[in-house]
Amino acid sequence: MIINKILKFSSVGALGSITNISIYSMLVFVNINYNIASILAFIVAVTQNYTLNKRWTFKDHNTKTKKKFIKYFILNLSSFMINLGVLNLVVLNFDESNLTKIIGQILGIGVAMGFNFLGSYLVIFAKNSEEDVTI
């Protein structure tokens, strides 16, 4: 059922967000540029999320993962651009304090999540079965 997939996807996303924000915050607090910190945190979180979504959310046991990971990475890169846009809008319109940077990162992740789910569900892990359409 799609509701189960959304709940699992959200759980994976929450874990990915925790990973992302933890790495991002740590890098910002050691004075790494917030855009670079965001890129590094994204790379770690997207790899973690792909693995969990593939195995748990969408139960994709196909062993040919390289091509699918590249598609997933490109989709998430698009989401990341949304995230980075929101982050920079927040920082540029408020201030460059560490707290503002972290709030901007959290807001950016939230805005990008819906786009990311739809792309994952409809493109990356799409299946042609009736059970996936059931709400």
Backbone as a printed PyTorch tensor [residue, N CA C, xyz], in Angstrom:
tensor([[[  0.8270,  -1.1880,   0.0000],
         [  0.0000,   0.0000,   0.0000],
         [  0.8710,   1.2500,   0.0000]],

        [[  0.4010,   2.2540,  -0.6710],
         [  1.1770,   3.4870,  -0.7820],
         [  1.3600,   4.1650,   0.5820]],

        [[  0.3730,   4.0530,   1.4590],
         [  0.4820,   4.6720,   2.7920],
         [  1.6790,   4.0750,   3.5390]],

        [[  1.8320,   2.7550,   3.4550],
         [  2.9820,   2.1040,   4.1090],
         [  4.2980,   2.5990,   3.5290]],

        [[  4.3340,   2.7590,   2.2120],
         [  5.5560,   3.2480,   1.5720],
         [  5.8600,   4.6860,   2.0110]],

        [[  4.8110,   5.5090,   2.0920],
         [  5.0150,   6.8960,   2.5310],
         [  5.5480,   6.9240,   3.9630]],

        [[  4.9820,   6.0870,   4.8340],
         [  5.4530,   6.0350,   6.2300],
         [  6.8950,   5.5500,   6.3100]],

        [[  7.2160,   4.5100,   5.5520],
         [  8.6000,   4.0150,   5.5490],
         [  9.5420,   5.0600,   4.9600]],

        [[  9.1320,   5.6620,   3.8430],
         [  9.9460,   6.6910,   3.2020],
         [ 10.1900,   7.8520,   4.1620]],

        [[  9.1560,   8.2230,   4.8840],
         [  9.2810,   9.3110,   5.8660],
         [ 10.2240,   8.9370,   7.0000]],

        [[ 10.1710,   7.6810,   7.4380],
         [ 11.0780,   7.2160,   8.4990],
         [ 12.5280,   7.2530,   8.0230]],

        [[ 12.7500,   6.7570,   6.8020],
         [ 14.0980,   6.7990,   6.2270],
         [ 14.5350,   8.2570,   6.0710]],

        [[ 13.6150,   9.0890,   5.6060],
         [ 13.9230,  10.5100,   5.4400],
         [ 14.2520,  11.1860,   6.7590]],

        [[ 13.5230,  10.8140,   7.8070],
         [ 13.8030,  11.3900,   9.1340],
         [ 15.2050,  10.9990,   9.5920]],

        [[ 15.5530,   9.7300,   9.4090],
         [ 16.9000,   9.2830,   9.7760],
         [ 17.9480,  10.0030,   8.9270]],

        [[ 17.6540,  10.1300,   7.6250],
         [ 18.5730,  10.8510,   6.7410],
         [ 18.7060,  12.3070,   7.1400]],

        [[ 17.6030,  12.9040,   7.5700],
         [ 17.6360,  14.2980,   8.0190],
         [ 18.4860,  14.4520,   9.2710]],

        [[ 18.3530,  13.4990,  10.1750],
         [ 19.1790,  13.5270,  11.3970],
         [ 20.6530,  13.4010,  11.0300]],

        [[ 20.9510,  12.4700,  10.1180],
         [ 22.3330,  12.3010,   9.6610],
         [ 22.8260,  13.5870,   9.0100]],

        [[ 22.0130,  14.1240,   8.1010],
         [ 22.3780,  15.3330,   7.3740],
         [ 22.6060,  16.5020,   8.3240]],

        [[ 21.6550,  16.7520,   9.1960],
         [ 21.7560,  17.9030,  10.1020],
         [ 22.9040,  17.7320,  11.0930]],

        [[ 23.1500,  16.5090,  11.5470],
         [ 24.2690,  16.2600,  12.4660],
         [ 25.6020,  16.5730,  11.7980]],

        [[ 25.8010,  16.0270,  10.6020],
         [ 27.0580,  16.2800,   9.8900],
         [ 27.1740,  17.7550,   9.5300]],

        [[ 26.0830,  18.3290,   9.0140],
         [ 26.0720,  19.7420,   8.6380],
         [ 26.4250,  20.6330,   9.8340]],

        [[ 25.7510,  20.4000,  10.9550],
         [ 25.9860,  21.2230,  12.1530],
         [ 27.4230,  21.1130,  12.6340]],

        [[ 27.9330,  19.8880,  12.6490],
         [ 29.3090,  19.6780,  13.0990],
         [ 30.2820,  20.4560,  12.2020]],

        [[ 30.0710,  20.4050,  10.8980],
         [ 30.9630,  21.1040,   9.9750],
         [ 30.8340,  22.6230,  10.0850]],

        [[ 29.6090,  23.1150,  10.2620],
         [ 29.3940,  24.5570,  10.4190],
         [ 30.0760,  25.0490,  11.6960]],

        [[ 29.9860,  24.2640,  12.7620],
         [ 30.5880,  24.6810,  14.0290],
         [ 32.1120,  24.6420,  14.0170]],

        [[ 32.6990,  23.9390,  13.0490],
         [ 34.1610,  23.9890,  12.9140],
         [ 34.5640,  24.9260,  11.7700]],

        [[ 33.6260,  25.8280,  11.4300],
         [ 33.8440,  26.9150,  10.4770],
         [ 34.0590,  26.4880,   9.0300]],

        [[ 33.4590,  25.3650,   8.6440],
         [ 33.4230,  25.0040,   7.2290],
         [ 32.3100,  25.8530,   6.5980]],

        [[ 32.5310,  26.3690,   5.4120],
         [ 31.5190,  27.1640,   4.7140],
         [ 30.2070,  26.3920,   4.6880]],

        [[ 29.0940,  27.0670,   4.9720],
         [ 27.8110,  26.3790,   5.1030],
         [ 27.3570,  25.7020,   3.8170]],

        [[ 27.7130,  26.2210,   2.6500],
         [ 27.3600,  25.5520,   1.4000],
         [ 28.1660,  24.2670,   1.2100]],

        [[ 29.4330,  24.2980,   1.5280],
         [ 30.2690,  23.0990,   1.4380],
         [ 29.8040,  22.0690,   2.4670]],

        [[ 29.4930,  22.5320,   3.6690],
         [ 28.9880,  21.6220,   4.7100],
         [ 27.6950,  20.9530,   4.2420]],

        [[ 26.8450,  21.7040,   3.5790],
         [ 25.5840,  21.1690,   3.0850],
         [ 25.8250,  20.1020,   2.0080]],

        [[ 26.7670,  20.3430,   1.1280],
         [ 27.1020,  19.3760,   0.0750],
         [ 27.6320,  18.0750,   0.6910]],

        [[ 28.5500,  18.1790,   1.6310],
         [ 29.1210,  16.9780,   2.2580],
         [ 28.0600,  16.1890,   3.0310]],

        [[ 27.2190,  16.8940,   3.7670],
         [ 26.1530,  16.2310,   4.5230],
         [ 25.1680,  15.5530,   3.5670]],

        [[ 24.8810,  16.2000,   2.4530],
         [ 23.9880,  15.6350,   1.4380],
         [ 24.5310,  14.3140,   0.8970]],

        [[ 25.7980,  14.2710,   0.5600],
         [ 26.3920,  13.0580,  -0.0270],
         [ 26.2650,  11.8720,   0.9260]],

        [[ 26.5490,  12.0820,   2.1880],
         [ 26.4400,  10.9970,   3.1690],
         [ 24.9790,  10.5670,   3.3320]],

        [[ 24.0790,  11.5360,   3.5100],
         [ 22.6700,  11.2230,   3.7620],
         [ 22.0050,  10.5570,   2.5520]],

        [[ 22.3130,  11.0110,   1.3370],
         [ 21.6730,  10.4290,   0.1540],
         [ 22.1100,   8.9790,  -0.0470]],

        [[ 23.3540,   8.6760,   0.2620],
         [ 23.8350,   7.2960,   0.1490],
         [ 23.1400,   6.4080,   1.1760]],

        [[ 23.0280,   6.8950,   2.3820],
         [ 22.3300,   6.1580,   3.4400],
         [ 20.8600,   5.9430,   3.0680]],

        [[ 20.1960,   6.9990,   2.6100],
         [ 18.7740,   6.9100,   2.2640],
         [ 18.5270,   5.9640,   1.0960]],

        [[ 19.4030,   5.9830,   0.1050],
         [ 19.2310,   5.0790,  -1.0380],
         [ 19.2410,   3.6310,  -0.5630]],

        [[ 20.2120,   3.2950,   0.2370],
         [ 20.3360,   1.9200,   0.7140],
         [ 19.0990,   1.4970,   1.5010]],

        [[ 18.6450,   2.3370,   2.4130],
         [ 17.4720,   1.9960,   3.2270],
         [ 16.1800,   1.9730,   2.4090]],

        [[ 16.0060,   2.9330,   1.5140],
         [ 14.7960,   2.9380,   0.6850],
         [ 14.7680,   1.7560,  -0.2720]],

        [[ 15.9020,   1.4350,  -0.8240],
         [ 15.9730,   0.3040,  -1.7510],
         [ 15.5910,  -0.9950,  -1.0590]],

        [[ 16.1690,  -1.2480,   0.0870],
         [ 15.9710,  -2.5320,   0.7740],
         [ 14.6900,  -2.6020,   1.5970]],

        [[ 14.3000,  -1.4990,   2.2230],
         [ 13.1920,  -1.5540,   3.1820],
         [ 11.9160,  -0.9280,   2.6310]],

        [[ 11.9890,   0.3260,   2.1890],
         [ 10.7860,   1.0290,   1.7460],
         [ 10.1830,   0.3880,   0.4950]],

        [[ 11.0060,   0.1990,  -0.5160],
         [ 10.5060,  -0.2730,  -1.8010],
         [ 10.8290,  -1.7430,  -2.0600]],

        [[ 11.5050,  -2.4010,  -1.1160],
         [ 11.8390,  -3.8280,  -1.2090],
         [ 12.3610,  -4.1990,  -2.5980]],

        [[ 13.3040,  -3.4200,  -3.0540],
         [ 13.9130,  -3.6440,  -4.3670],
         [ 15.1440,  -4.5180,  -4.1670]],

        [[ 15.0370,  -5.7600,  -4.5950],
         [ 16.1480,  -6.6970,  -4.4040],
         [ 16.9490,  -6.9140,  -5.6770]],

        [[ 16.7280,  -6.0600,  -6.6530],
         [ 17.4870,  -6.1160,  -7.8900],
         [ 18.9540,  -5.8270,  -7.5780]],

        [[ 19.8310,  -6.6820,  -8.0620],
         [ 21.2570,  -6.5270,  -7.7530],
         [ 21.9420,  -5.4820,  -8.6330]],

        [[ 21.2770,  -5.0480,  -9.6960],
         [ 21.8530,  -4.0320, -10.5810],
         [ 21.5610,  -2.6510, -10.0030]],

        [[ 22.3690,  -2.2310,  -9.0790],
         [ 22.0680,  -0.9970,  -8.3580],
         [ 22.8120,   0.2210,  -8.8820]],

        [[ 23.8860,   0.0320,  -9.6230],
         [ 24.6930,   1.1750, -10.0400],
         [ 23.8770,   2.1800, -10.8580]],

        [[ 23.1500,   1.6970, -11.8710],
         [ 22.3440,   2.5850, -12.7110],
         [ 21.2170,   3.2220, -11.9030]],

        [[ 20.5880,   2.4350, -11.0420],
         [ 19.4870,   2.9460, -10.2300],
         [ 20.0050,   3.9800,  -9.2180]],

        [[ 21.1840,   3.7300,  -8.6380],
         [ 21.7560,   4.6860,  -7.6990],
         [ 22.0700,   6.0060,  -8.4030]],

        [[ 22.5610,   5.9280,  -9.6280],
         [ 22.8640,   7.1550, -10.3810],
         [ 21.5880,   7.9600, -10.6040]],

        [[ 20.4900,   7.2830, -10.9860],
         [ 19.2000,   7.9700, -11.1570],
         [ 18.7380,   8.5700,  -9.8270]],

        [[ 18.8640,   7.7910,  -8.7550],
         [ 18.4540,   8.2530,  -7.4280],
         [ 19.2840,   9.4680,  -7.0240]],

        [[ 20.5780,   9.4070,  -7.2880],
         [ 21.4680,  10.5130,  -6.9420],
         [ 21.0810,  11.7640,  -7.7280]],

        [[ 20.7710,  11.6150,  -9.0160],
         [ 20.3710,  12.7690,  -9.8300],
         [ 19.0550,  13.3640,  -9.3140]],

        [[ 18.0870,  12.4900,  -8.9910],
         [ 16.8310,  12.9650,  -8.4140],
         [ 17.0980,  13.7340,  -7.1260]],

        [[ 17.9170,  13.1530,  -6.2590],
         [ 18.2150,  13.7950,  -4.9810],
         [ 19.0530,  15.0510,  -5.1650]],

        [[ 19.8560,  15.0850,  -6.2070],
         [ 20.6160,  16.3000,  -6.5020],
         [ 19.6480,  17.4340,  -6.8570]],

        [[ 18.5830,  17.0960,  -7.5920],
         [ 17.5470,  18.0940,  -7.8940],
         [ 16.8870,  18.5730,  -6.6040]],

        [[ 16.5680,  17.6280,  -5.7180],
         [ 15.9940,  17.9900,  -4.4100],
         [ 16.9770,  18.8300,  -3.6110]],

        [[ 18.2410,  18.4720,  -3.7120],
         [ 19.2750,  19.2000,  -2.9820],
         [ 19.3710,  20.6460,  -3.4630]],

        [[ 19.1770,  20.8750,  -4.7550],
         [ 19.2090,  22.2480,  -5.2780],
         [ 18.0700,  23.0660,  -4.6550]],

        [[ 16.9150,  22.4350,  -4.4800],
         [ 15.7930,  23.0940,  -3.7890],
         [ 16.2150,  23.4010,  -2.3520]],

        [[ 16.7950,  22.4110,  -1.6780],
         [ 17.2660,  22.5500,  -0.3030],
         [ 18.2750,  23.7030,  -0.2070]],

        [[ 19.2570,  23.7000,  -1.1020],
         [ 20.3050,  24.7200,  -1.0710],
         [ 19.7330,  26.1060,  -1.3340]],

        [[ 18.7410,  26.1830,  -2.2260],
         [ 18.0830,  27.4580,  -2.4860],
         [ 17.3950,  28.0070,  -1.2500]],

        [[ 16.6630,  27.1410,  -0.5530],
         [ 15.9780,  27.5670,   0.6730],
         [ 16.9970,  27.9760,   1.7330]],

        [[ 18.0390,  27.1570,   1.9170],
         [ 19.0920,  27.4690,   2.8900],
         [ 19.6690,  28.8550,   2.6310]],

        [[ 20.0310,  29.1250,   1.3870],
         [ 20.6420,  30.4140,   1.0730],
         [ 19.6570,  31.5660,   1.1970]],

        [[ 18.3950,  31.3430,   0.8680],
         [ 17.3870,  32.3940,   1.0700],
         [ 17.2620,  32.7550,   2.5470]],

        [[ 17.2620,  31.7440,   3.3940],
         [ 17.1480,  31.9950,   4.8380],
         [ 18.3700,  32.7610,   5.3370]],

        [[ 19.5680,  32.2850,   4.9830],
         [ 20.7910,  32.9320,   5.4780],
         [ 20.9050,  34.3530,   4.9420]],

        [[ 20.6290,  34.5380,   3.6640],
         [ 20.7710,  35.8690,   3.0710],
         [ 19.7220,  36.8580,   3.5670]],

        [[ 18.5510,  36.3620,   3.9670],
         [ 17.4890,  37.2590,   4.4330],
         [ 17.4780,  37.4710,   5.9400]],

        [[ 18.2400,  36.6970,   6.6640],
         [ 18.2830,  36.8720,   8.1160],
         [ 19.6990,  37.2090,   8.5440]],

        [[ 20.4660,  36.2170,   8.9210],
         [ 21.8560,  36.4820,   9.2960],
         [ 22.6720,  35.2230,   9.0810]],

        [[ 23.9530,  35.3330,   9.3330],
         [ 24.8380,  34.1940,   9.1200],
         [ 25.2150,  33.4990,  10.4170]],

        [[ 24.3580,  33.5750,  11.4150],
         [ 24.6460,  32.8580,  12.6590],
         [ 24.5010,  31.3560,  12.4100]],

        [[ 25.1660,  30.5680,  13.2220],
         [ 25.0860,  29.1140,  13.0800],
         [ 23.6500,  28.6200,  13.2450]],

        [[ 22.9040,  29.2190,  14.1630],
         [ 21.5140,  28.8090,  14.3710],
         [ 20.6760,  29.0600,  13.1180]],

        [[ 20.8450,  30.2050,  12.4860],
         [ 20.1110,  30.5250,  11.2610],
         [ 20.4800,  29.5430,  10.1540]],

        [[ 21.7560,  29.1970,  10.0530],
         [ 22.1950,  28.2390,   9.0350],
         [ 21.5510,  26.8730,   9.2580]],

        [[ 21.4760,  26.4490,  10.4940],
         [ 20.8800,  25.1400,  10.8060],
         [ 19.3720,  25.1690,  10.5330]],

        [[ 18.7140,  26.2470,  10.9120],
         [ 17.2710,  26.3810,  10.6320],
         [ 17.0340,  26.3840,   9.1170]],

        [[ 17.8740,  27.0790,   8.3800],
         [ 17.7620,  27.0910,   6.9170],
         [ 17.9320,  25.7040,   6.3200]],

        [[ 18.8540,  24.9500,   6.8630],
         [ 19.0750,  23.5730,   6.3840],
         [ 17.8460,  22.7070,   6.6690]],

        [[ 17.2920,  22.8210,   7.8440],
         [ 16.0970,  22.0360,   8.2160],
         [ 14.9200,  22.4050,   7.3070]],

        [[ 14.7030,  23.6940,   7.0810],
         [ 13.6140,  24.1300,   6.2020],
         [ 13.8270,  23.6350,   4.7720]],

        [[ 15.0570,  23.6930,   4.3100],
         [ 15.3710,  23.2260,   2.9580],
         [ 15.0950,  21.7460,   2.7830]],

        [[ 15.4540,  20.9540,   3.7710],
         [ 15.1890,  19.5140,   3.7290],
         [ 13.6860,  19.2720,   3.6680]],

        [[ 12.9400,  20.0010,   4.4880],
         [ 11.4930,  19.8320,   4.5180],
         [ 10.8370,  20.1530,   3.1880]],

        [[ 11.2500,  21.2350,   2.5620],
         [ 10.6630,  21.6440,   1.2840],
         [ 10.9750,  20.6210,   0.1900]],

        [[ 12.1720,  20.0630,   0.1990],
         [ 12.6060,  19.1390,  -0.8540],
         [ 12.0350,  17.7240,  -0.6950]],

        [[ 11.5410,  17.3740,   0.4840],
         [ 11.1230,  15.9920,   0.7580],
         [  9.9820,  15.5070,  -0.1420]],

        [[  8.9590,  16.3240,  -0.3620],
         [  7.8320,  15.9030,  -1.2020],
         [  8.2600,  15.5930,  -2.6250]],

        [[  9.0720,  16.4570,  -3.1910],
         [  9.6120,  16.2480,  -4.5350],
         [ 10.3890,  14.9420,  -4.5920]],

        [[ 11.1490,  14.6880,  -3.5690],
         [ 11.9930,  13.4990,  -3.4970],
         [ 11.1520,  12.2200,  -3.4330]],

        [[ 10.0830,  12.2220,  -2.6180],
         [  9.2400,  11.0290,  -2.5260],
         [  8.6010,  10.7190,  -3.8690]],

        [[  8.0050,  11.7180,  -4.5040],
         [  7.3300,  11.4830,  -5.7810],
         [  8.2890,  10.9270,  -6.8260]],

        [[  9.4640,  11.4800,  -6.9010],
         [ 10.4530,  10.9740,  -7.8580],
         [ 10.8940,   9.5610,  -7.5490]],

        [[ 11.0870,   9.2600,  -6.2720],
         [ 11.4870,   7.9060,  -5.8800],
         [ 10.3830,   6.9100,  -6.1770]],

        [[  9.1590,   7.2710,  -5.8350],
         [  8.0170,   6.3780,  -6.0010],
         [  7.6630,   6.1660,  -7.4740]],

        [[  7.6350,   7.2570,  -8.2350],
         [  7.1680,   7.1770,  -9.6170],
         [  8.2480,   6.8100, -10.6260]],

        [[  9.5190,   7.0510, -10.2890],
         [ 10.5750,   6.8300, -11.2680],
         [ 11.6060,   5.7950, -10.8000]],

        [[ 12.2440,   6.0520,  -9.6890],
         [ 13.3890,   5.2390,  -9.2830],
         [ 12.9850,   3.8230,  -8.8820]],

        [[ 12.0070,   3.7000,  -8.0020],
         [ 11.6080,   2.3880,  -7.4970],
         [ 10.2210,   1.9800,  -8.0030]],

        [[  9.8110,   2.5020,  -9.1650],
         [  8.4860,   2.2340,  -9.7020],
         [  8.3180,   0.7560, -10.0280]],

        [[  7.1430,   0.2430,  -9.6980],
         [  6.7740,  -1.1410, -10.0250],
         [  5.4440,  -1.0900, -10.7320]],

        [[  5.1960,  -2.0390, -11.5650],
         [  3.9260,  -2.1060, -12.2870],
         [  2.9830,  -3.0910, -11.6140]],

        [[  2.6480,  -2.8110, -10.3650],
         [  1.7300,  -3.7300,  -9.6890],
         [  0.5680,  -2.9450,  -9.1070]],

        [[ -0.5720,  -3.6060,  -9.0390],
         [ -1.7930,  -2.9940,  -8.5150],
         [ -1.6690,  -2.6790,  -7.0260]],

        [[ -0.9010,  -3.4810,  -6.2820],
         [ -0.8170,  -3.2740,  -4.8390],
         [ -0.2030,  -1.9230,  -4.4920]],

        [[  0.6450,  -1.3960,  -5.3340],
         [  1.2700,  -0.1020,  -5.0560],
         [  0.3090,   1.0580,  -5.2130]],

        [[ -0.7780,   0.8550,  -5.9240],
         [ -1.7330,   1.9240,  -6.1660],
         [ -2.7670,   2.0010,  -5.0500]],

        [[ -2.9340,   0.9390,  -4.2990],
         [ -3.9270,   0.8840,  -3.2240],
         [ -3.5920,   1.8540,  -2.1180]],

        [[ -4.5750,   2.6250,  -1.7090],
         [ -4.3880,   3.5600,  -0.6000],
         [ -4.9910,   2.9480,   0.5820]]])
